[in-house]
Amino acid sequence: MNTVPDGCETQTRMVDLKVVGTNFWRGWYATGTAHASNNDNTLTGEFSGVYNSYYVFSLAGVTASFVTSVSLVAAYEANATADPMETFSIWDVTTAATTVENTAGINVPIHTDLMTGTSYGTQTLTAAQLGTTITIPLSAQAATDVKAKLGTDFVIGFHLDTPPGWIRFGNTAASTMRLEINYLP
């Protein structure tokens, strides 16, 4: 027992990637290949076009008076490049989660939304980090946006900043892709 009131103590909540039935709400949009919502594959970078990935997290049932910080915890699963390091950026997504997940075909506005707007951060990874789970602190704006999305879905976009090549995160059912939310109750 401590002397700090519970309402003043920062708490942590882990929120996994949204899953509806057996469908993981993650995927990609590309400049030359059609998106399909039943394809749970993720690809960020260049592979017969430019691919941007998205990840959806359900914040239903999550409550907080203030979100102090947000980090992304992700399994770094694949890297198809000869580069010793890759840098990618994480972005806010203003397109509704159901639209991002369920729109079929080539959609330039969604593809663009996954790599523009408010940057939540960038991360440089090395080949030595392949097969590991990494934690990426997101910006203060990400914490503000998570607070605004409590009770609904929160979507982030990934873009590879150092093409050519591509990278993958949280691509298999058993892999990690979650938000770590630090908050005040």
C-alpha contacts under 8 A as a table, 3 or more apart, distances in Angstrom:
res1	aa1	res2	aa2	distance
4	V	8	C	6.65
4	V	9	E	6.84
5	P	8	C	5.47
5	P	9	E	6.83
6	D	9	E	5.31
6	D	185	P	7.99
7	G	184	L	6.40
7	G	185	P	5.60
8	C	184	L	6.40
8	C	185	P	7.74
9	E	184	L	6.35
10	T	68	T	7.84
10	T	182	N	6.30
10	T	183	Y	5.35
10	T	184	L	5.03
10	T	185	P	7.71
11	Q	182	N	5.54
11	Q	183	Y	5.36
11	Q	184	L	6.16
11	Q	185	P	7.38
12	T	180	E	6.74
12	T	181	I	5.54
12	T	182	N	4.45
12	T	183	Y	6.33
13	R	180	E	5.87
13	R	181	I	5.18
13	R	182	N	6.52
13	R	183	Y	7.99
14	M	178	R	6.49
14	M	179	L	5.66
14	M	180	E	4.66
14	M	181	I	6.25
15	V	57	F	6.74
15	V	58	S	7.37
15	V	59	L	7.37
15	V	178	R	5.34
15	V	179	L	5.08
15	V	180	E	6.53
15	V	181	I	7.66
16	D	57	F	6.45
16	D	58	S	7.88
16	D	176	T	7.89
16	D	177	M	6.17
16	D	178	R	4.25
16	D	179	L	6.48
17	L	24	F	7.08
17	L	25	W	6.90
17	L	26	R	7.87
17	L	55	Y	6.91
17	L	56	V	5.98
17	L	57	F	4.88
17	L	58	S	7.24
17	L	177	M	5.85
17	L	178	R	5.65
18	K	24	F	6.08
18	K	25	W	5.46
18	K	56	V	5.71
18	K	57	F	4.90
18	K	58	S	5.48
19	V	22	T	6.47
19	V	23	N	5.48
19	V	24	F	4.43
19	V	25	W	5.87
20	V	23	N	5.21
20	V	24	F	6.57
20	V	25	W	7.53
23	N	38	N	6.83
23	N	40	D	7.03
24	F	40	D	5.96
25	W	40	D	7.07
25	W	55	Y	6.26
25	W	56	V	5.51
25	W	57	F	7.96
25	W	101	E	6.30
26	R	40	D	5.72
26	R	41	N	7.27
26	R	42	T	6.76
26	R	53	S	7.33
26	R	54	Y	5.43
26	R	55	Y	4.50
26	R	56	V	6.24
26	R	101	E	7.25
27	G	37	S	7.50
27	G	39	N	6.68
27	G	40	D	5.29
27	G	41	N	5.42
27	G	42	T	4.70
27	G	43	L	7.39
27	G	53	S	5.56
27	G	54	Y	5.56
27	G	55	Y	6.95
27	G	101	E	7.63
28	W	35	H	6.68
28	W	41	N	7.37
28	W	42	T	5.62
28	W	43	L	6.16
28	W	44	T	7.46
28	W	51	Y	6.22
28	W	52	N	5.44
28	W	53	S	4.14
28	W	54	Y	5.99
29	Y	33	T	7.56
29	Y	34	A	7.21
29	Y	35	H	5.60
29	Y	51	Y	5.68
29	Y	52	N	5.60
29	Y	53	S	6.52
29	Y	106	I	7.04
29	Y	107	N	7.19
29	Y	110	I	7.26
29	Y	111	H	5.22
30	A	33	T	5.42
30	A	34	A	6.94
30	A	35	H	7.33
30	A	49	G	6.11
30	A	50	V	5.36
30	A	51	Y	4.30
30	A	52	N	6.43
30	A	106	I	6.85
30	A	111	H	6.41
31	T	49	G	5.34
31	T	50	V	5.52
31	T	51	Y	6.85
31	T	106	I	6.88
31	T	108	V	7.05
31	T	111	H	7.43
32	G	48	S	7.07
32	G	49	G	5.33
32	G	50	V	7.60
32	G	106	I	7.02
33	T	49	G	7.29
33	T	105	G	7.53
33	T	106	I	6.29
34	A	104	A	6.72
34	A	105	G	4.03
34	A	106	I	4.53
34	A	107	N	7.90
35	H	39	N	7.80
35	H	103	T	7.31
35	H	104	A	5.19
35	H	105	G	4.87
35	H	106	I	6.10
35	H	107	N	7.96
36	A	39	N	5.58
36	A	102	N	7.45
36	A	103	T	7.27
36	A	104	A	5.07
36	A	105	G	6.71
37	S	40	D	7.23
37	S	101	E	5.54
37	S	102	N	5.25
37	S	103	T	7.01
37	S	104	A	6.72
40	D	171	N	7.34
41	N	171	N	5.91
42	T	53	S	5.85
42	T	54	Y	7.77
42	T	168	R	6.01
42	T	169	F	7.02
42	T	170	G	7.85
42	T	171	N	5.88
43	L	51	Y	6.11
43	L	52	N	6.76
43	L	53	S	5.94
43	L	166	W	6.58
43	L	167	I	6.19
43	L	168	R	5.41
44	T	50	V	7.72
44	T	51	Y	5.04
44	T	52	N	4.89
44	T	53	S	5.48
44	T	158	F	6.57
44	T	159	H	5.91
44	T	160	L	5.85
44	T	166	W	5.36
44	T	167	I	5.38
44	T	168	R	6.33
45	G	50	V	5.65
45	G	51	Y	5.10
45	G	52	N	6.59
45	G	159	H	6.66
45	G	160	L	4.95
45	G	163	P	6.33
45	G	164	P	6.96
45	G	165	G	5.83
45	G	166	W	4.13
45	G	167	I	6.49
46	E	49	G	5.51
46	E	50	V	4.64
46	E	51	Y	6.02
46	E	163	P	6.53
46	E	164	P	5.77
46	E	165	G	5.33
46	E	166	W	5.58
47	F	50	V	6.53
47	F	51	Y	7.24
47	F	165	G	7.03
47	F	166	W	7.02
51	Y	111	H	7.81
51	Y	159	H	7.54
52	N	111	H	6.39
52	N	114	L	6.13
52	N	115	M	7.01
52	N	157	G	6.86
52	N	158	F	5.60
52	N	159	H	5.13
52	N	160	L	7.54
53	S	114	L	6.95
53	S	157	G	5.64
53	S	158	F	5.04
53	S	159	H	6.92
54	Y	114	L	6.77
54	Y	155	V	6.84
54	Y	156	I	5.64
54	Y	157	G	4.46
54	Y	158	F	6.20
55	Y	155	V	5.70
55	Y	156	I	5.54
55	Y	157	G	6.66
56	V	97	A	6.67
56	V	153	D	6.54
56	V	154	F	5.73
56	V	155	V	4.49
56	V	156	I	6.71
57	F	153	D	5.63
57	F	154	F	5.19
57	F	155	V	6.36
57	F	178	R	7.61
57	F	179	L	7.63
58	S	151	G	7.63
58	S	152	T	6.08
58	S	153	D	4.47
58	S	154	F	6.32
59	L	62	V	5.33
59	L	149	K	7.00
59	L	150	L	5.22
59	L	151	G	5.01
59	L	152	T	5.24
59	L	153	D	5.59
59	L	154	F	6.84
60	A	150	L	6.57
60	A	151	G	3.92
60	A	152	T	5.33
60	A	153	D	7.26
61	G	150	L	7.71
61	G	151	G	5.75
62	V	150	L	5.95
62	V	151	G	6.15
63	T	150	L	6.44
63	T	151	G	7.53
63	T	185	P	6.97
64	A	67	V	6.54
64	A	147	K	7.31
64	A	183	Y	6.07
64	A	184	L	5.71
64	A	185	P	4.64
65	S	183	Y	7.43
65	S	184	L	5.66
65	S	185	P	5.38
66	F	147	K	6.88
66	F	183	Y	5.59
66	F	184	L	5.22
66	F	185	P	7.21
67	V	70	V	7.67
67	V	143	A	5.60
67	V	144	T	6.80
67	V	146	V	7.42
67	V	147	K	5.90
67	V	181	I	7.04
67	V	182	N	5.99
67	V	183	Y	4.20
67	V	184	L	6.41
68	T	140	A	7.93
68	T	143	A	6.44
68	T	181	I	7.81
68	T	182	N	5.49
68	T	183	Y	5.13
68	T	184	L	7.31
69	S	137	P	7.88
69	S	138	L	7.42
69	S	139	S	7.76
69	S	140	A	6.59
69	S	142	A	7.86
69	S	143	A	5.24
69	S	181	I	6.14
69	S	182	N	5.21
69	S	183	Y	7.06
70	V	137	P	6.35
70	V	138	L	5.62
70	V	139	S	7.53
70	V	140	A	7.89
70	V	142	A	6.69
70	V	143	A	5.46
70	V	179	L	6.73
70	V	180	E	5.61
70	V	181	I	4.71
70	V	182	N	6.25
71	S	135	T	6.44
71	S	136	I	5.34
71	S	137	P	4.21
71	S	138	L	5.18
71	S	179	L	5.80
71	S	180	E	5.09
71	S	181	I	6.72
72	L	135	T	5.63
72	L	136	I	5.07
72	L	137	P	6.43
72	L	138	L	7.00
72	L	177	M	7.35
72	L	178	R	5.95
72	L	179	L	4.77
72	L	180	E	6.19
73	V	133	T	6.76
73	V	134	I	5.69
73	V	135	T	4.46
73	V	136	I	6.41
73	V	176	T	6.91
73	V	177	M	5.74
73	V	178	R	5.28
73	V	179	L	6.13
73	V	180	E	6.97
74	A	133	T	5.37
74	A	134	I	5.46
74	A	135	T	6.53
74	A	169	F	6.19
74	A	170	G	5.99
74	A	175	S	7.90
74	A	176	T	5.24
74	A	177	M	4.50
74	A	178	R	6.57
75	A	131	G	6.81
75	A	132	T	5.83
75	A	133	T	4.22
75	A	134	I	6.35
75	A	169	F	5.39
75	A	170	G	5.14
75	A	175	S	6.00
75	A	176	T	5.15
75	A	177	M	6.51
76	Y	129	Q	7.12
76	Y	130	L	5.48
76	Y	131	G	5.59
76	Y	132	T	5.73
76	Y	133	T	5.99
76	Y	134	I	6.96
76	Y	167	I	7.94
76	Y	168	R	6.32
76	Y	169	F	4.81
76	Y	170	G	6.89
77	E	130	L	5.91
77	E	131	G	5.23
77	E	132	T	7.46
77	E	167	I	7.64
77	E	168	R	5.50
77	E	169	F	5.42
77	E	170	G	6.86
77	E	171	N	7.20
78	A	130	L	6.51
78	A	131	G	7.55
78	A	167	I	5.39
78	A	168	R	4.95
78	A	169	F	7.19
79	N	127	A	7.56
79	N	130	L	7.39
79	N	165	G	7.41
79	N	166	W	5.85
79	N	167	I	4.46
79	N	168	R	6.62
80	A	165	G	5.31
80	A	166	W	5.30
80	A	167	I	6.41
81	T	164	P	6.96
81	T	165	G	4.56
81	T	166	W	6.59
82	A	165	G	7.80
83	D	86	E	6.82
84	P	126	T	5.86
84	P	127	A	5.91
85	M	124	T	6.52
85	M	125	L	5.44
85	M	126	T	4.43
85	M	127	A	6.43
86	E	124	T	5.48
86	E	125	L	5.38
86	E	126	T	6.60
86	E	160	L	7.56
86	E	161	D	7.63
86	E	162	T	5.88
87	T	122	T	6.82
87	T	123	Q	5.49
87	T	124	T	4.15
87	T	125	L	6.35
87	T	160	L	6.26
87	T	161	D	5.47
87	T	162	T	5.68
88	F	122	T	5.62
88	F	123	Q	5.63
88	F	124	T	6.59
88	F	158	F	6.80
88	F	159	H	5.51
88	F	160	L	4.27
88	F	161	D	4.99
88	F	162	T	7.15
89	S	115	M	7.64
89	S	119	S	7.12
89	S	120	Y	7.54
89	S	121	G	5.79
89	S	122	T	4.20
89	S	123	Q	6.47
89	S	158	F	5.73
89	S	159	H	5.33
89	S	160	L	6.47
89	S	161	D	6.66
90	I	115	M	7.45
90	I	119	S	6.02
90	I	120	Y	5.31
90	I	121	G	5.45
90	I	122	T	6.14
90	I	156	I	6.62
90	I	157	G	5.57
90	I	158	F	4.78
90	I	159	H	6.67
91	W	114	L	6.29
91	W	115	M	5.87
91	W	116	T	6.46
91	W	117	G	6.76
91	W	118	T	5.83
91	W	119	S	4.62
91	W	120	Y	5.28
91	W	121	G	7.36
91	W	156	I	5.60
91	W	157	G	4.90
91	W	158	F	6.36
92	D	113	D	7.90
92	D	114	L	7.26
92	D	116	T	7.61
92	D	117	G	6.38
92	D	118	T	5.47
92	D	119	S	6.45
92	D	120	Y	6.67
92	D	142	A	7.63
92	D	155	V	6.89
92	D	156	I	5.23
92	D	157	G	6.36
93	V	96	A	7.86
93	V	113	D	5.80
93	V	114	L	5.91
93	V	117	G	7.58
93	V	155	V	5.66
93	V	156	I	5.54
93	V	157	G	6.24
94	T	113	D	6.93
94	T	155	V	7.99
95	T	99	T	6.65
95	T	100	V	6.45
95	T	110	I	6.90
95	T	113	D	7.19
96	A	99	T	5.26
96	A	100	V	6.28
97	A	100	V	5.07
97	A	101	E	6.08
97	A	153	D	6.34
97	A	154	F	7.24
97	A	155	V	6.27
98	T	101	E	5.16
98	T	102	N	5.79
99	T	102	N	5.27
99	T	103	T	5.56
100	V	103	T	5.97
100	V	110	I	6.84
103	T	107	N	7.86
104	A	107	N	7.84
107	N	110	I	5.65
107	N	111	H	6.21
108	V	111	H	4.99
108	V	112	T	6.01
109	P	112	T	5.14
109	P	113	D	6.07
110	I	113	D	4.90
110	I	114	L	6.38
111	H	114	L	5.47
111	H	115	M	7.28
112	T	115	M	5.55
112	T	116	T	6.21
113	D	116	T	5.33
113	D	117	G	6.99
113	D	157	G	7.63
114	L	156	I	7.17
114	L	157	G	4.22
114	L	158	F	6.26
114	L	159	H	7.11
115	M	157	G	6.21
115	M	158	F	6.46
115	M	159	H	5.53
116	T	119	S	7.31
119	S	122	T	7.88
119	S	139	S	7.84
120	Y	138	L	5.28
120	Y	139	S	4.94
120	Y	140	A	7.99
120	Y	141	Q	6.89
120	Y	142	A	5.80
121	G	137	P	7.69
121	G	138	L	5.64
121	G	139	S	6.09
123	Q	136	I	7.22
125	L	129	Q	6.55
126	T	129	Q	5.51
126	T	130	L	7.43
127	A	130	L	5.52
129	Q	132	T	5.57
133	T	176	T	7.22
138	L	142	A	6.06
138	L	143	A	7.63
139	S	142	A	5.22
139	S	143	A	6.87
140	A	143	A	5.13
140	A	144	T	6.41
141	Q	144	T	4.94
141	Q	145	D	6.05
142	A	145	D	4.99
142	A	146	V	6.03
143	A	146	V	5.12
143	A	147	K	6.27
143	A	181	I	7.97
144	T	147	K	5.19
144	T	148	A	6.36
145	D	148	A	4.97
145	D	149	K	6.24
146	V	149	K	5.05
146	V	150	L	6.27
146	V	154	F	6.76
147	K	150	L	5.43
149	K	152	T	5.44
149	K	153	D	6.49
149	K	154	F	6.17
150	L	153	D	7.67
160	L	163	P	6.42
160	L	166	W	7.20
160	L	167	I	7.73
163	P	166	W	7.32
168	R	171	N	6.56
169	F	177	M	7.50
170	G	173	A	7.82
170	G	175	S	5.12
170	G	176	T	5.42
170	G	177	M	5.18
171	N	175	S	6.64
172	T	175	S	5.28
